Amino acid sequence: QVQLVESGGGLVQPGGSLRLSCAASGFTFSTSAMSWYRQVPGEARDFVASSFNGGSNTNYANTVKGRFTISRDNAKNTVYLQMNNLKPEDTGVYYCNAQTSSAYDYWGQGTQVNVSS
């Protein structure tokens, strides 16, 4: 049974930091591309960052480059998103996504991030 469990969301002031975690199980984590997406009510789910080739490669949305860092621990089957210098427009539900080498696609339940003063 595949599980992706996000944690680490919360309320933070603009300029603050949060670190999200996504604990994975039920599939081969090390060979899967792991990504983070953000969604706000009434809008599509937007790409934030991805880690692939076992973590050797990363990719970021232009809106978060230089502020967010995606990393992974293949021994712990966990992917992280370090978010620094947060802005109100970063507010949303953050979802963890896994794309396996067999082209299966999985999603977590999401964790809410609110950036507000």
KEKE-3310 file (N, C-alpha, C; in steps of 0.2 Angstrom, whole numbers, plus 5000, padded with zeros to 4 digits):
npx = (5004:5003:5009:5010:5015:5013:5020:5023:5018:5010:5007:5015:5025:5027:5043:5048:5052:5049:5049:5045:5040:5039:5035:5037:5031:5029:5033:5047:5057:5069:5072:5062:5054:5052:5041:5035:5020:5009:4993:4979:4963:4951:4959:4971:4982:4999:5016:5030:5043:5055:5064:5075:5082:5087:5090:5100:5097:5088:5073:5065:5051:5050:5045:5049:5063:5079:5074:5067:5072:5073:5075:5081:5081:5086:5088:5079:5067:5061:5056:5060:5055:5063:5058:5062:5062:5048:5033:5017:5010:5014:5006:4995:4989:5001:5007:5014:5021:5024:5032:5034:5047:5040:5030:5019:5009:5008:4999:5000:4991:4991:4997:4994:5000:5001:5005:5006:5004)
npy = (4994:5010:5025:5042:5054:5070:5083:5097:5109:5125:5141:5155:5170:5183:5182:5172:5155:5138:5120:5107:5090:5074:5058:5043:5027:5010:5009:5010:5021:5027:5027:5035:5050:5064:5076:5092:5101:5115:5121:5132:5137:5135:5135:5128:5114:5119:5117:5116:5111:5098:5083:5072:5057:5050:5061:5068:5077:5092:5103:5119:5129:5145:5155:5151:5149:5151:5153:5142:5125:5108:5092:5076:5060:5045:5034:5035:5036:5049:5065:5082:5099:5114:5130:5146:5164:5167:5171:5180:5175:5162:5155:5141:5124:5111:5098:5082:5073:5058:5050:5035:5024:5015:5023:5025:5036:5045:5053:5063:5068:5081:5097:5111:5127:5143:5160:5174:5190)
npz = (5000:4995:5003:5006:5017:5022:5032:5043:5039:5043:5051:5047:5048:5035:5027:5035:5039:5034:5035:5026:5026:5018:5021:5014:5008:5002:4989:4977:4983:4980:4966:4961:4955:4965:4970:4974:4975:4975:4980:4979:4984:4972:4961:4950:4953:4957:4951:4961:4965:4961:4963:4956:4948:4958:4967:4962:4953:4952:4951:4949:4952:4944:4953:4966:4965:4973:4985:4990:4994:4988:4995:4998:5008:5004:5012:5022:5015:5013:5008:5007:5009:5010:5015:5013:5017:5016:5007:5006:4995:4994:5001:5003:5000:5002:4992:4991:4979:4970:4957:4949:4943:4935:4930:4938:4948:4962:4976:4991:5006:5008:5016:5025:5022:5028:5026:5033:5041)
capx = (5000:5007:5008:5014:5012:5016:5020:5027:5014:5008:5006:5022:5025:5031:5050:5049:5054:5046:5052:5040:5043:5035:5037:5035:5031:5025:5035:5054:5058:5076:5072:5056:5055:5048:5040:5030:5015:5004:4986:4975:4956:4948:4965:4975:4988:5005:5022:5034:5050:5056:5070:5074:5088:5090:5092:5106:5095:5082:5070:5061:5047:5053:5043:5053:5070:5083:5071:5065:5076:5070:5081:5078:5085:5084:5088:5073:5062:5058:5058:5059:5055:5065:5055:5064:5059:5041:5029:5010:5008:5016:5001:4992:4990:5007:5006:5019:5020:5029:5032:5039:5050:5035:5026:5014:5009:5004:4999:4999:4985:4993:4998:4992:5005:4998:5010:5002:5006)
capy = (5000:5017:5031:5048:5058:5076:5086:5103:5115:5129:5148:5159:5177:5184:5182:5167:5149:5131:5114:5102:5083:5069:5051:5038:5020:5006:5009:5011:5028:5030:5028:5038:5057:5066:5083:5096:5105:5120:5122:5137:5136:5137:5135:5121:5113:5121:5114:5120:5108:5091:5080:5066:5054:5049:5067:5071:5083:5096:5108:5123:5134:5152:5159:5149:5149:5155:5153:5135:5119:5102:5087:5069:5055:5039:5029:5036:5037:5055:5071:5088:5106:5120:5136:5152:5170:5165:5177:5178:5171:5155:5151:5135:5117:5108:5091:5078:5068:5053:5047:5029:5022:5012:5028:5026:5043:5045:5060:5064:5071:5089:5100:5118:5133:5150:5165:5180:5194)
capz = (5000:4994:5007:5006:5022:5023:5038:5044:5038:5048:5050:5048:5046:5029:5029:5039:5036:5036:5032:5025:5025:5015:5022:5008:5009:4998:4982:4977:4983:4978:4959:4960:4955:4970:4969:4978:4972:4979:4977:4982:4982:4965:4956:4948:4957:4953:4952:4965:4965:4960:4964:4952:4947:4965:4970:4958:4949:4955:4947:4953:4948:4944:4959:4972:4965:4977:4992:4992:4992:4989:4996:5000:5011:5001:5017:5026:5011:5014:5004:5011:5006:5015:5012:5017:5015:5013:5005:5007:4989:4995:5005:5000:5002:4998:4991:4989:4973:4968:4950:4950:4937:4931:4928:4943:4950:4969:4979:4998:5007:5008:5022:5024:5024:5028:5027:5035:5047)
cpx = (5004:5005:5013:5011:5016:5015:5024:5024:5013:5007:5013:5021:5029:5039:5052:5051:5050:5050:5047:5043:5037:5038:5033:5035:5027:5027:5043:5055:5064:5076:5066:5058:5050:5047:5035:5026:5011:4998:4982:4968:4954:4953:4968:4980:4995:5011:5026:5042:5050:5063:5070:5082:5092:5092:5098:5104:5088:5079:5065:5056:5050:5051:5046:5060:5074:5080:5069:5071:5073:5076:5077:5083:5082:5084:5082:5067:5058:5061:5056:5059:5057:5062:5058:5061:5052:5037:5021:5007:5010:5011:4997:4992:4996:5006:5012:5017:5025:5027:5037:5042:5045:5029:5019:5014:5005:5005:4998:4993:4985:4994:4998:4998:5001:5004:5006:5005:5000)
cpy = (5006:5022:5036:5053:5064:5079:5093:5109:5119:5136:5151:5166:5178:5185:5176:5160:5143:5126:5109:5095:5079:5062:5047:5031:5016:5006:5010:5018:5031:5031:5032:5046:5059:5074:5086:5101:5110:5121:5127:5136:5139:5137:5128:5120:5114:5118:5118:5117:5101:5089:5073:5063:5053:5055:5071:5077:5086:5101:5112:5127:5141:5156:5157:5149:5153:5155:5146:5130:5113:5097:5081:5065:5049:5034:5030:5037:5043:5061:5077:5094:5111:5126:5142:5158:5170:5172:5175:5174:5164:5151:5146:5129:5114:5101:5088:5073:5064:5050:5041:5028:5018:5016:5028:5033:5043:5052:5059:5067:5079:5091:5108:5123:5139:5155:5172:5183:5195)
cpz = (5000:4999:5006:5011:5023:5030:5038:5042:5044:5046:5052:5045:5039:5031:5033:5035:5038:5032:5032:5024:5022:5016:5017:5010:5003:4990:4983:4977:4980:4970:4957:4960:4961:4969:4974:4974:4977:4976:4982:4980:4976:4960:4955:4953:4954:4955:4956:4964:4964:4961:4960:4951:4954:4969:4967:4955:4953:4950:4951:4949:4949:4951:4965:4971:4969:4984:4994:4990:4993:4990:4998:5003:5009:5007:5021:5022:5012:5010:5008:5006:5011:5011:5016:5013:5012:5012:5006:5001:4989:4999:5001:5003:4998:4998:4989:4984:4971:4961:4950:4943:4932:4929:4932:4946:4957:4972:4987:4999:5008:5015:5021:5026:5023:5030:5027:5041:5052)
residu = (GLN:VAL:GLN:LEU:VAL:GLU:SER:GLY:GLY:GLY:LEU:VAL:GLN:PRO:GLY:GLY:SER:LEU:ARG:LEU:SER:CYS:ALA:ALA:SER:GLY:PHE:THR:PHE:SER:THR:SER:ALA:MET:SER:TRP:TYR:ARG:GLN:VAL:PRO:GLY:GLU:ALA:ARG:ASP:PHE:VAL:ALA:SER:SER:PHE:ASN:GLY:GLY:SER:ASN:THR:ASN:TYR:ALA:ASN:THR:VAL:LYS:GLY:ARG:PHE:THR:ILE:SER:ARG:ASP:ASN:ALA:LYS:ASN:THR:VAL:TYR:LEU:GLN:MET:ASN:ASN:LEU:LYS:PRO:GLU:ASP:THR:GLY:VAL:TYR:TYR:CYS:ASN:ALA:GLN:THR:SER:SER:ALA:TYR:ASP:TYR:TRP:GLY:GLN:GLY:THR:GLN:VAL:ASN:VAL:SER:SER)
# end
